[in-house]
């Protein structure tokens, strides 16, 4: 059976049992109260909240609990006493459905996430900051024909044409790793060769890494090398398309 594709958080919550819906609505309200300016949507088929293109928090409802993602060690340490009643595993907080929703705690967790992202951005300096690197990636991607950009899974994502063929994903502080990077398609065998040769620059990204994609640390790569990687990714994802350089 194909998975349901939700169009909104309202649809997502409505798909859950009636007894669970009010609980998820309270979680939703706490998040929106903490970051009313965030964009609400669906990513990975769960509720997602992004701010300036960065994924802040996600939530999902399950049979006996609801979860918040992504949760880093720094957040767990900061809220150690308050998290004694929930399970913590693989970057996830699990709250039992049988207990009252800790709305105030969720608000503080979300604000903590926002502050962490702001500090990591400030610490990189203006030259290497998110906006500068994103504009750099946009500038290079714009040299490919028919490129279309839109947020996907909380990140600026570039398609070979409207809504078809992802070839570049801009990743900002994924799971609180503090890094600015792109995920790109790569020819067979290149991923392992690049990681072995320059592990400070290249890495195996989650999700798409199993398909041979490479992660590239933007602060570790020059414009020409980045341009080559992006162009090759475009060619792999858009076979048969004629490439003409834009000016």
N, C-alpha and C positions, 0 to 999 in steps of 0.2 A: 504494500500500500504506500502510495506517495505521501510524503510529509506535507502537512498543511503549511501553506505559505501565508503568514499573517501580514496584513497591510498596515497594522497599527498596534500600539500597545493595548488599546481598547479591545481590539479583536483578540489579541493574545490572552488577556485576562478573561474575556468572555468564553474562551475555549476550555477553561478550567471548571471543575465542579463548583456548584453554587456556594457550598460552604467555604471554599477557598477564595472565591472572588473578592469578598470584602477584605480579606487579609492582604491580598496582593494590591488592592486599591490603597490600603494604608501605607504599604511599602512605597508605592508609586508617589503618593502624596508627600511622604517624607523626603524623597529624592527631589521632587520638584520644588519643595519649599527650600531645600538647601541650595539648589542651583536653578532658579526659575528661568535663567537666560539660556539654559542648555537646550540643545535640539533633541527631541524625543523621537525614537524610531525603533526599528527592528533590525537586529544583527545576529547572525547565527541562529535565527528564529527564536530569539528571546528579546526582552525589553532592553533597550540601549539608550544611553544618554551621552552626547558628545558636546564638547565646548571648544570652539575655534578649531574644529577638525580633529580634536583628540578625544579618544574614548575615556570617559570619566568613570562610569559605573554601569554595570549590567545586572539585571535580576531575572530569576526564573522560578517558577513554581513547580514543585514535584509532589509525589504522593503523600509524603509525611513531613516535608520541609520546604522552605524556599531558600534560595541562595543568592549571594552577592558576589560579583567578580569585578575586576581582578584584585586579589588581596596579596600584598607584598609583606615580607617579614617586618618591615619598618612599621606598617600599620598594625600588625599583630602585637608588636612590642608596645606601641603607643596606647593601645586599648586592651592590654593584657587582662586587667582585672574585670573589665566590663564584658569580655568575650568568654568568660568561664562557662557560660551556659550553652555555647554553640560549638559545633564541630568545625575544625579548620583543616583543610586538606587541599593540596595542589592549587594554591592561589584562590581558594573558595571559602566563603563563610556560609555555614548551613544553620538556619534557625528553625526550630521545630514549629510546625503549624499549631501545635497544641498550646503554645504559650503566647501571651500578648505580644503584639508587634512593638519592639523598642524604638519607636519613631524618633525620639531625641537622639538615641545612639546612632541610628542610621544617618540622620542629618549630619552629625559630627563626623562620621566616617566619610561621607561624601565630601564635606568641606576639607577634610584632611587630604583626600585625593586631589582636590583642586589645588590646595596649597603646595603639595608635593610636586605637581606638574609645573606650577609657576616657579618654584625654586630651582628645579632642574633646568628650566628654560633660561632663567636669569643667570644661572651659574655658567652657562656656555658662552655668554658674551654675545654682543650684537652680531658680530661677524659670523659666528657659527650657530646662531640661534635658529629656531624652527622656521620662522618666516623667511629668513635668508635662504636656508637650504631648500625649502619648499619652492620658492621662486626659481631657484637654480634647476630643480627637477622639472618644473613646469616649462621653463625656457627650452630645455633639451627635448622634452616630450613634444613640444609644439612644432618641432622641425619634422615630425612624422605626419603623413597625410591622415586626415579624418579623425584625429585624436579627439576623444571625448573624456572629460573628467567629471567625476561625481564622487561623493563620499560612499564608501562601502565598508561595512564592519567597523565604522568609526574612524576610517582613515581616508585621506585623499587618494583616489584610485584612478588610473588612466587606462582607457579602453582603446582598441584599434579603431572602433567606430561606436556610435551611440549604443550603449548597453551591451556591447558584444566584444568579447576578447580582451580580458584583462592582461596587460603586459607589464605594468609597473604599479607597485603599491608603495606609497610613502608612509613610513611607520615612525611614530613619535612616542618614545618612552613606553614601548610595548611591555606590559606587565611590570612597569616600574623599573625597567632595565637601564633607564637614563640615557638611552642612545637614540640618535637620529639615523635612520637607515632607509634603504629601498629594498624591496623584494622583487626579483626579476627572473624571468624564464632564462634558461641557459642550455646550451647543447649538452647531450649526454656525456658524462664523465668530467665535465668542466667544474662542477661543484666541488668535488673532492680534491681535484688538482689545485684549485684556487685556495681552498681552506688550508691545505697542506703547505702551500707556498707562502701565503700571507694571512695567517689566522687572526691578526689584529685588524684586518680589513674585511675579510669574508667570513661568513658563517652559514650554517644550515638553518634556514628559517622554519618556524613551526608551521604546521598545516601543509604548506606548499613545498617544503623542503623534501618531502618524500617523493615528489615528482621531479626532482632535480633542480628546482629553483635555487637561486643563491641570494643571500642577504649581503648587502654592501654597506659598510659604515661610511656615511657621507663625509664625516670629518677626516677620513683616512684615504680618500680617493680624489684625484684631480679631475678637472672638467673633461679632459680628453678621454681618459679611461672610463669615466662615467658615461660619456656620450656613446662610446663603443658598446658598453654593456646594454644600455637602453635601446640602442639601434638593433642589436642582435636579438634582444628580447622581442621587440616589435616584429622583426622578421620571422621569428619562430611562431609567434601567435597569429600572425597575419600572412600565412603563405599565399603566394600568388598575387599579393597586392604590389603595385608598382610604387616604389618610394621616390618621392620628389622633394627636394629640400625647400623648406619655406625660408623666406627672408624677412 
